[in-house]
Amino acid sequence: MSPTPSGNDHDLLLTLEEISQVVSHSHDLRQTLDNTCLLIQKRFRVAVCSLYLFDPKGVHLVLAATVGLRPEGIGRVRMRLGEGLTGLVAETVSPVNEPNAPTHPRFKYFPEAGEDPFQSFLGVPLLVGGTVKGVLVVQAIESRIFSPGDVRMLKTVAAQLSSLVTDAWWLDQLNAFTHGDMPMEQPTGPIQGVGLSPGVGAGLAYVLDSWETYRQKAPKRAEDSQGERARLQQAIADAREELKRQEIDIANLVGEDQGAILQAQRMILQDRGIERDLLACINKGSSAEAAILDTLDHYVAAYGKVATAVLQERVYDIKDVFHRVLWHLVGGRSDKPAADLPVILVTREASVMELFAVERSHLAGVVVEHGGPQSHAAILARSLGLPMVGKVEDFARVAQPGRWLRIDGATGLVDPDATPVDSPAPMRRVDNLPPMAPPSKRAGIPTLEANINLLCEVEPALRDGAAGVGLFRSEFLFLARRSLPTEEEQERIYSKLVTGMRGRPVCIRTFDLRPDKLASVSLLAKAEQGYDWRLVLGSPPLQRLFREQVRAILRAGVHGPVRLLVPLVSCSELVDLVVETLADARSSLVADGLDHDSRVEIGFMLESAAAVPLAHRWLDRADFLALGTNDLSASALAFDRDNPVGTPQLDFLHPGFLALLEPVVSAAHRQNKSVSVCGEMAADPRGAVALAALGVDRLSVPVKALRPIHQVLASLEPKALAQTRRGLLEFSSRSAIADLIAPLLPGKN
């Protein structure tokens, strides 16, 4: 090889015009790669230029193109990662510059390559997005070390061409798969996702709104029109009965008022116009399946032309109904699973409405493509003890109707290759434990209450010794409906909750409305006025909604002790609005002659770091404060808690975060006000100990965590907590704080 003139390294770089010519003069993979190698071979004035690319499995490096080696070696010369000098480049992700390649201990001879005459070797990795996709190699006959400029420029050229080369390679693979020239290699093994709700579930994949695969193979025509009519009518009848059962189920979960949300779907099944359209398709020779799919397409297209948001929203009911009927048709066929088999709900987005798409008795778990651990669907799944996994890496493998799936909501693993034989029944909650009464109050030890999302959790909370409800997420009233709940509807639900707790206090958090939480309530999420609680100061509609809710809570207070908690309090102007609204609600209830409890306690929830230094100024207008440790920790540590990258970093034992909490607790106690915590920190044993040491008065945890946290609190002693508190405020490392807390955990002391 002739030496590259020093100072002219940049002459080795490829221009945009040259790269464009490679593309314009190449009509398939072979031409693209050959032209690329020829261009580099000429530019670097070497005897050989070769491209090695990983096969589709990423296991072998394959000689994909060469100028200088034997062309018959293309596709035949293959090596694993680390095998030979080329494999060494891929393994180390760094250049290999060898003046006498055959003497290198990692050299491997491939007779079909014909590289015997070549002594010098320089290889650099082809990187795309930081991942090795192949290796670019140049070789010379003479033995010599390539200059640092040669190495640097070859790396730069590899970076210039890596996307071009790999895109051409994968396009060729796609063409081969499409035309049947290459067998499609199916991936196997479990798929990693993010655990959203713990537990193990197994069943048949029920893919919502994803019938496109089935559409391709569904029977289009049928000879027996009468038989198809009968099949269709039976499927519709089965869907009606299913809807009736689910109305009762939803009513038991979230109250009678929400049990009517499926009435719109029942009306669709009763609609004579839709029935006429379906039967008209069958009369023209369509199968029952084709009639449903074609009629659905017609209605979806029609609703897509409607400008009114209210009517456009109805398209989701149309889809739900048609897919429900189609599911009954599919399930009734001889080659489909029996209707009593468990199912795993598979859907692209985490929607609470979709959790009701399958009868609870058959629902074994949920897999979603989008949605984090704080989505309402995930919170609801945890309340119901329903395994749930999100953000799976290969959603297409999971989203295949009728495929048997096994999911683990703790590890986030989804196994699409499981079978009913190797998928034992999931562990169920043990409900035969004896009821326990709330422990007697001990000085310096927090009271333990329950987070309640649904009315069905009241009895389990009482059975597991909750001293009250520390958090009722009232925004759940929105999630199973497409309209705003009225004051009367709210009053009935709150009263049922308060009555059900049998004299134990209930803390109702007013609507924590944010766009991410209203994703399933599209009329609200898209409303022009913006139903976002953070915008309440400039939103008269939100202020009216808040006033109605405050009135409903005050009215429910006549049935038992009630606390009112306002979320996301971050400024004094919001405190002023809350106090004024509370006074107005009380006076208006008196004027209306409605029974209410004017002594309902009011609390402010601190969920942003900016609110903490202001909290002491608001204590004269509050009865208690609440620390929303989920949002507060995210704010303090600058992480998005719904992002899987940030979630692991939300460390409740971070010394800076603990130092943020202590002044709030101390300021409240100086004015004889209490402090509660209802976030995930309270449900973590170490977090519970830290909060107890800081002097928090009440912890509120999910029902499932009541007994474990009862055990943690029972093992604590006030004297030890006082010593722990000093350490929490003095130590500057998370590990030191963890070591400080460890001896106080059950079984450690």
Buried (B, 14 or more C-beta within 10 A) or exposed (E): BEEBEEEEBEEBEBEEEEBEBBEEEBEEBBBBBBBBBBBBBEBBEBBBBBBBBBBBEEEBBBBBBBBBBBBEBBEEBBBEBBBBBBBBBBBEEEBBBBBEBBEBEBBEEBEEBBBEEBBBBBBBBBBBEEEBBBBBBBBBBEBBEBBEBBBBBBBBBBBBBBBBBBBBBBEBBEEBBEEEEBEEEEEEEBBBBBBBBBBBBBBBBBBBBBBEBBBEEBEEEBEEBEEBBEBBBBBBEBBBEBBEEBBEBBBBBBBBBBBBBBEBBBEBBEEEEBBEBBBEBBEEEBBBBBBBBBBBEEBEEEBEEEEEEEEBBBBBBBBBBBBBBBBBBBBBEEEBBEBEBBBBBBBBBBBBBBBBBBBBEBBBBBBBBBBBBBBBBBBBBBBBBBBBBBBBEBBEBBBBBBBBBBBBBEBBBBBBBBEBEEBEEBEEEEEEEEEBEBBEEEEBBBBBBBBBBBBBBBEBBBBBBBBBBBBBBBBBBBBBBBEBBEBEBBBBBBBBBBBBBEEBBBBBBBBBBBEEBBBBBBBBBBBEEBBBBBEBEEBEBBBEBBBBBBBBBBBBBEBBBBBBBBBBBBBEEBBEBBBEBBEEBBEBBEEEEBEBBEEBBBBBBBBBBEBBEBBBEBBEBBBBBBBBBBBBBBBBBEBBBBEBEBBEBBBBBBBEBBBBBBEBBEBBEEEEBBBBBBBBBBBBBBBBBBBBBBBBBBBBBBBBBBBBBBEBBEBBEEEBBEEBBEBBBEBEEBEBBBEBBEEBBEEEE
